[in-house]
Amino acid sequence: MATSSFISSQPSFHIPIPKQNKPSTKIMAVKTGMTMTEKIFARASERTKLSPGENVWVNVDVLMTHDVCGPGVIGVFKKEFGDDAKVWDREKVVIIPDHYIFTSDERANRNVDIIRDFSNEQNIKYFYDITDRSNFKANPDYKGVCHIALAQEGHCRPGEILVGTDSHTCTAGAFGQFATGIGNTDAGFVLGTGKLLLKVPPTLRFVLDGEMPDYLLAKDLILQIIGEISVSGATYKAMEFVGTTIESLSMEERMTLCNMAIEAGGKNGIVPADATTFKYLEGKTSLSHEPVYSDAQAGYVAEYRIDVTKLEPLVAKPNSPDNRGLARECKDVKLDRVYIGSCTGGKTEDFLAAARVLLASGDKVKVPTYIVPATQKVWMDLYTLPVPGSGGKTCSQIFEQAGCNSPNSPSCGACMGGPLDTYARMNEPQASLLVNY
């Protein structure tokens, strides 16, 4: 297993890690520079220097909401600013229906109607509408899961502040920006002013080094971290991910890493922007952006070092993300169904990884296996991109041969439950595996 060291500016201590070498502990000297997150806050609040714990008004670059929270946000906005008020900037508001879409539930459908009416009323530039729920492909503007769509549509840019009414908004930290989830009341205020009062979070630094074994993915890395620090170990802290391993990750893998910062209690996750980031953004945005990087003398609450070459595939066992277990130790656990999707595990590379596992096995799946791509683009990739080493077969072909259900319409699907007719929703107690590759 992994060799991990813990370096702290606080009194020496370590959190025991099952089946791992004991972490070494060192005291960090007091430092005076700023971290990435602190620099982004400073720029957004027009300050030259900030320290953790300060409360500052920041200028928001992007506000995102979706069909579940959007109606509530709109209600707050109209109540506080007036029925005829205009949003602070129609080009900085992104509204994405994605949660409860493919359902006959009238209340869920009404939510989409509300955000559509508001977007038309406010002339919102980036409203990704869906009108024909019987065939998502008939809706060219419809995207799917907000966190993946934000990246694919160029709304994630280094050095900016992105807030959204969803806890996994922290996914966008993969682009070297501050991204976090906020409540409906805060979002309603941002709609009217473009500003938000935030406390500067202290930063935890995670240094991951070593070449990634081909049997590991970013999900294993973040489960390792959460298992080490617990689901409250990063409460209201920035989680900064650096090291040679991080530099080797694709953007989708970095998104997986940052996506689950919230599962550790983190305010945000963040990865320094580099050539991989800039390459991904090519052709996706014409807006100027300027990355920031942590100072060499930046101060951190703690630093964790992990040698990824000694990690093994991990799972999060019930009932908590920090209930970390080795995958090989769970081989006898009986499952009733498998669900591959969500903002963490519904990206193109996640399905390619799943397809490679099924291809190598050569067996048929033994339980119902649901495939829910995050966005329209991912859905198309499943039918067009060849899986490496498959002789030209696509993910959809491999899934079909293995007996999986056909890829469903892109959305959040059953990840958050939803109405009773939500695809793959469990309406009775079962043992299910949510595969977030």
Residue pairs with C-beta under 8 A, 6 or more apart in sequence:
1 17
1 19
1 20
1 21
1 310
1 311
1 312
2 17
2 20
2 224
2 306
2 307
2 308
2 310
2 311
3 20
3 21
3 306
3 307
3 310
4 17
4 20
4 21
4 23
4 228
4 304
4 305
4 306
4 307
5 23
5 24
5 25
5 26
5 304
5 305
6 13
6 14
6 15
6 23
6 24
6 25
6 302
6 303
6 304
6 305
7 25
7 26
7 27
7 28
7 302
7 303
7 304
7 305
8 25
8 26
8 27
8 28
8 301
8 302
8 303
9 27
9 28
9 30
9 299
9 300
9 301
9 302
10 301
10 302
12 25
12 26
12 27
13 25
14 22
14 23
14 25
15 23
15 228
15 229
15 230
15 233
17 23
17 227
17 228
18 227
18 324
19 326
28 300
28 303
30 299
31 297
31 298
31 299
31 300
32 297
32 299
33 294
33 295
33 296
33 297
33 298
33 299
34 42
34 49
34 50
34 294
34 295
34 298
35 203
35 205
35 238
35 240
35 294
35 295
35 298
35 299
35 300
36 176
36 203
36 238
36 240
36 270
36 272
36 292
36 293
36 294
37 178
37 200
37 201
37 203
37 238
37 240
37 268
37 270
38 50
38 51
38 52
38 200
38 203
38 298
39 292
39 293
39 294
40 159
40 160
40 161
40 177
40 178
40 292
41 47
41 50
41 56
41 58
41 161
41 178
41 198
41 200
42 48
42 49
42 50
43 159
43 292
44 58
44 59
44 60
44 61
44 161
44 178
45 56
45 57
45 58
45 59
46 59
47 56
50 56
50 200
51 200
52 200
52 201
52 202
52 203
52 299
52 301
53 199
53 200
53 202
54 199
54 200
55 197
55 198
55 199
55 200
56 197
56 198
56 200
57 195
57 196
57 197
58 161
58 195
58 196
58 197
58 198
59 161
59 194
59 195
60 92
60 161
60 162
60 163
60 190
60 194
60 195
60 196
61 92
61 157
61 160
61 161
61 162
61 177
62 92
62 93
62 94
62 150
62 155
62 160
62 161
62 162
62 163
63 92
63 93
63 94
63 162
63 163
63 164
63 187
63 190
63 191
64 93
64 94
64 95
64 96
64 146
64 150
64 155
64 162
64 163
64 164
64 165
64 166
64 169
65 73
65 93
65 94
65 95
65 96
65 115
65 164
65 165
65 187
66 95
66 96
66 97
66 98
66 99
66 115
66 146
66 164
66 165
66 166
67 96
67 97
67 98
67 99
67 100
67 101
67 108
67 111
67 112
67 115
68 99
68 100
68 111
68 165
68 166
68 416
69 165
69 166
69 184
69 187
70 95
70 111
70 114
70 115
70 118
70 165
71 111
71 114
71 115
72 165
72 184
72 188
73 165
73 184
73 187
73 188
73 191
74 114
74 115
74 118
74 188
74 191
75 184
75 188
76 184
76 185
76 187
76 188
76 189
77 85
77 87
77 188
77 191
77 192
78 85
79 188
80 188
80 189
80 192
81 191
81 192
85 192
86 122
87 93
87 122
87 124
87 191
87 192
88 190
88 191
88 192
88 193
88 194
89 194
90 122
90 123
90 124
90 125
91 125
91 126
92 194
93 122
93 124
93 125
93 126
93 191
94 126
94 127
94 128
94 146
94 150
94 153
94 155
95 115
95 118
95 119
95 124
95 126
95 127
95 128
96 128
96 143
96 146
96 149
96 150
97 111
97 112
97 115
97 128
97 129
97 130
97 142
98 143
98 144
98 145
98 146
98 149
98 411
98 412
99 411
99 412
99 416
99 418
100 108
100 111
100 412
100 418
100 419
100 422
101 108
101 112
101 130
101 133
101 409
101 411
102 133
102 136
102 408
102 409
102 411
102 422
102 423
103 109
103 133
103 418
103 419
103 421
103 422
104 419
104 421
105 419
105 420
105 421
108 418
108 419
109 133
112 130
115 127
116 127
116 129
118 124
119 127
119 129
126 153
126 155
127 141
128 141
128 142
128 143
128 149
128 153
129 139
129 141
129 142
130 136
130 139
130 141
130 142
131 139
132 138
132 139
136 142
136 376
136 379
136 409
136 410
137 376
142 376
143 149
143 152
143 153
143 375
143 376
143 377
143 410
144 373
144 374
144 375
144 376
144 378
144 379
144 410
144 411
145 342
145 343
145 346
145 374
145 375
145 410
145 411
145 412
146 164
146 166
146 343
147 166
147 168
147 169
147 171
147 172
147 255
147 259
147 343
147 374
148 171
148 255
148 343
148 346
148 347
148 374
148 375
148 378
149 374
149 375
150 156
150 162
150 164
150 171
150 172
151 171
151 172
151 174
151 175
151 251
151 255
151 280
152 284
152 375
152 377
153 284
154 281
154 284
154 285
154 287
155 162
155 172
155 285
156 162
156 172
156 174
156 175
156 177
156 179
157 175
157 177
157 281
157 285
157 287
157 289
158 175
158 176
158 177
158 273
158 277
158 289
158 290
158 291
158 292
159 176
159 177
159 273
159 289
159 290
159 291
159 292
160 177
160 178
160 289
161 177
161 178
161 179
162 169
162 172
162 177
162 178
162 179
163 169
163 179
163 180
163 181
163 182
163 186
163 187
163 190
163 196
164 179
164 180
164 181
164 182
164 187
165 181
165 182
165 183
165 184
165 187
166 181
167 181
167 262
168 181
168 259
168 262
168 343
168 344
169 179
169 180
169 181
169 182
170 179
170 180
170 181
170 258
170 259
170 261
170 262
170 266
170 267
170 268
170 269
171 179
171 255
171 258
171 259
171 343
172 179
172 255
172 258
173 179
173 258
173 261
173 268
173 269
173 270
173 271
174 251
174 254
174 255
174 257
174 258
174 269
174 271
174 277
175 251
175 271
175 273
175 277
175 281
176 270
176 271
176 272
176 273
176 277
176 291
176 292
177 270
178 238
178 268
178 270
179 258
179 268
180 267
180 268
181 262
182 190
182 196
186 196
189 195
189 196
190 196
199 236
201 236
201 237
201 238
201 267
201 268
202 237
202 238
202 300
202 301
203 237
203 238
203 239
203 240
203 294
203 298
203 299
203 300
203 301
204 229
204 233
204 234
204 237
204 238
204 239
204 240
204 266
204 300
204 301
204 302
204 303
204 304
205 240
205 242
205 300
205 302
205 303
205 304
206 225
206 239
206 240
206 241
206 242
206 243
206 303
206 304
206 306
207 242
207 243
207 303
207 304
207 305
207 306
208 221
208 241
208 242
208 243
208 244
208 245
208 246
208 305
208 306
208 308
209 243
209 244
209 245
209 305
209 306
209 307
209 308
210 244
210 245
210 307
210 308
210 309
210 310
211 244
211 245
211 248
211 308
211 309
212 245
212 248
212 249
212 308
213 308
213 309
213 311
215 313
216 308
216 311
216 312
216 313
217 253
217 256
217 353
217 437
218 249
218 253
218 254
218 256
218 257
219 256
219 260
219 314
219 344
219 345
219 436
219 437
220 311
220 312
220 313
220 314
221 245
221 257
221 306
221 308
221 311
222 256
222 257
222 259
222 260
222 261
222 263
223 260
223 314
223 315
223 316
223 321
223 324
224 306
224 311
224 314
224 324
225 239
225 264
225 304
225 306
226 233
226 260
226 263
226 264
226 316
226 321
226 322
226 324
227 314
227 322
227 323
227 324
228 304
229 264
229 304
229 322
230 264
230 322
231 263
231 264
231 265
231 320
231 321
231 322
232 264
232 265
233 264
233 265
234 261
234 264
234 265
234 266
234 267
235 265
235 266
236 265
236 266
236 267
237 265
237 266
237 267
237 301
238 266
238 267
238 268
238 269
238 270
239 258
239 261
239 264
239 266
239 268
239 269
239 270
240 269
240 270
240 271
240 294
240 300
241 254
241 257
241 258
241 269
241 270
241 271
242 271
242 272
245 308
246 254
246 257
246 271
247 274
247 276
249 257
249 276
250 276
250 349
251 276
251 277
251 280
252 347
252 348
252 349
252 350
253 349
254 271
254 276
255 347
256 344
256 345
256 347
256 350
256 436
257 269
257 271
258 268
258 269
258 270
258 271
259 269
259 343
259 344
260 269
260 321
260 344
261 267
261 268
261 269
263 321
263 322
264 321
264 322
272 291
272 293
272 294
273 291
277 291
312 326
312 327
312 328
313 326
313 327
313 328
314 324
314 325
314 326
314 327
315 324
315 325
315 326
315 327
315 330
316 322
316 323
316 324
316 325
317 323
317 324
317 325
317 330
333 431
334 431
335 367
335 431
335 432
335 433
336 367
336 368
336 430
336 431
336 432
337 367
337 368
337 369
337 370
337 424
337 426
337 430
337 432
337 433
338 365
338 367
338 368
338 369
338 370
338 432
338 433
338 435
339 369
339 370
339 372
339 413
339 414
339 415
339 424
339 432
339 433
339 434
339 435
340 346
340 350
340 351
340 354
340 369
340 370
340 371
340 372
340 435
340 437
341 370
341 371
341 372
341 373
341 374
341 413
341 414
341 415
342 372
342 374
342 412
342 413
342 415
342 434
342 436
343 374
343 412
343 415
344 350
344 436
345 434
345 435
345 436
345 437
346 372
346 373
346 374
346 378
346 410
347 374
347 378
348 377
348 378
348 381
348 382
348 385
349 437
350 435
350 436
350 437
351 371
351 373
351 378
351 381
351 382
351 395
351 437
352 385
352 387
352 388
352 395
353 437
354 395
354 399
354 435
354 437
355 387
355 390
355 395
355 398
355 399
356 387
356 388
356 389
356 390
358 365
358 398
358 399
358 401
358 402
358 404
359 387
359 389
359 390
359 393
359 398
361 402
363 402
364 402
364 403
365 402
365 403
365 404
368 405
369 399
369 402
369 403
369 404
369 405
370 404
370 405
370 408
370 413
370 414
370 423
370 424
371 382
371 399
371 404
371 405
371 406
371 407
371 408
372 407
372 408
372 409
372 410
372 411
372 413
372 414
372 423
372 424
373 379
373 381
373 382
373 407
373 408
373 410
374 410
375 410
376 410
378 410
379 407
379 409
379 410
381 395
382 394
382 395
382 396
382 399
382 407
383 394
383 395
383 396
383 407
384 394
385 394
385 395
386 392
386 393
386 394
387 393
387 394
387 395
387 398
390 398
395 407
396 406
396 407
399 406
399 407
400 406
408 423
408 424
409 423
411 423
412 418
413 422
413 423
413 424
414 422
414 423
414 424
414 425
414 426
415 434
417 425
418 425
419 425
420 427
426 432
